[in-house]
Amino acid sequence: MSMTTLTNSPQAPLTTSLQTRRLPLWSLISIGVGAAVVAYLVFKIGGLLDAGWVLTIVGAVLIFLIVLAVVSTVVEGGRSARNRVATSLIYSAFILALLPLVSVVVTLVNKGKTRLDGTFFNNSMRNITAFDSGGGAYHAIVGTLEQVGIATVITVPLGILAAVYIVEYGRGRLANSIRFFVDVMTGIPSIVAGLFILAFWVLIVSPHFSPTDKPFYSGFAAALALCVLMLPTVTRSTEEMLRLVPGALREGSYALGIPKWRTIARIVLPTALPGIVTGIMLAIARAAGETAPVLLVAGGTPDRNFNPFQGNQESLSVYIYEQASLASKYGPPRAWTAALTLVALVLALTVVAKLLSRRTKLNQK
Amino acid sequence: MAKRIEAVGVTAYYGAFKAIDGISMVIEPKSVTALIGPSGCGKSTFLRSINRMHEVLPGARVEGKLTIDSQDIYARDVDVTAVRRTIGMVFQRPNPFPTMSIYDNVVAGLRLGGVRRKSVLDDACEKALRAANLWNEVHTRLNRPGAGLSGGQQQRLCIARAIAVEPQVVLMDEPCSALDPISTLAIEDLISELKNQYTIIIVTHNMQQAARVSDRTAFFSIDKTGDPGRLIEYAETAKIFTNPSVKKTEDYITGRFG
């Protein structure tokens, strides 16, 4: 008797179940399909809000989220519902962010492939009129490579050394002001960099190198303008990477009696190398796409000019600008192919740089 | 090999903050000296001022006199890298160079100090790894990254790296505090072997460890937070742990404060 009263006494269960009810996969799929169908009927067939495809898809996603929230709350409870809605939102945002990127690549490849031929890569625009279908971007590719190459050769050592100074040596007001101005320079509009080089290099300095004492355009001037744009990016990203290198590594090196400069050159910089390379590649990609400053100080030309120190020079981005605005049906296809070439060039450079910086990271030795 | 270190009135600052005040002690060659005391009492600061690592931090400076075999460590004409090569250091957390292999880590001090000969480096590497009781575990994979070892192995790698440059004094700043008991035991055994060749100074929070490995023990303490650390008592380890002459030491040893 007393036993039964004990066992029957009202008591909260000591253990609560760890299992909860979960929505099965098929229910999620059917909610999705249902939402798509409803959205299609309401917006597309029903013509609500005069909707096209975009609004239909947005509507489908919204209906899916609302139904999912309701169903999940009823079946699984509030926490699970919030989790499901948040997860769905994150995936939607991811896809939304990816769309323009994919769209750009697809458009580039689609429109660029029409002129992706030998003529394009072996010819300049010399003697090509609005009625001629041929012509190419050979001169522009060489121009871009030379200008960006010179700019990189000048910028990378300067930028890295500046960052080393700021992080490892700079103390007090000087280092702070340099860091501040590097930050300010990061935001300089590229046209301003172009104007600066136009005023400083082309108009003031270049006459001294000219036999006729006349100012002249050159690919080198374009490279200088690109330097102005790349330097803050390289310095800033290198600075960030150097700051990430743990102080314990520097101390470990000092404690072995290794001088400071050697510690920086052999311990700190190699440790930060992959990040520094990424920063440099970002700077190069930005510089390769700059149009305004190159147009301003290198002038652009339909002819081949492989000498970056003398006379007008073309670059891919200037070429794109010219061809896209050309009053000829042959212009735009050339511009698309040039754009595709430019993107491929930057991509190839990035891949190579990444591989190189990874190779130095041990394992193979 | 081993050398005698003498500190007279060593006072160290971090900017305006006085971290240790007037430390005077003599550290005998070929012995293990343990520095114990509560957190913030300046043991590590004193240790770091012995090989001039204290001044690496911005605003940090040292006053007083520190000599190694009666040569002033802080004299104007002293090359700081030579001091650090003579007085090696092992840190609290293992810090192998992440871009380097095990081999490169061990010979880093020699190679970056200007030694180029492959045979010299190879010999030094094997010798240091053997001395650090790590050779048997890693000799087949010297080309693998040093950061891929376990924590205890990494710490022994750092010890090997420190003794590869053939210092005469080895400073250890809580070398076992990030390690498990088995790795700790390995390092303690290593310390007892190393003292046949080197003068060893070890900072530790583990009093049993101090009692186990050290010949002499120095007890540091502070009156209250913000005050500089002082040397309270310095004597044979056995005396400190069984019959300390200062009341404060006894309180700390028996766990009544700190």
Interface residues (C-beta under 8 A of the other chain):
Chain A: R171 P246 A248 L249 R250 E251 G252 S253 Y254 A255 L256 G257 I258 P259 R262 T263 R266 I267 P270 T271 L273 T360 K361 L362 N363 K365
Chain B: N51 M53 V56 P58 T81 A82 V83 R84 R85 T86 G88 M89 F91 R93 N95 P96 F97 P98 T99 M100 S101 A108 G109 L112 G113 N143 R144 P145 C158 R161 A162 V165
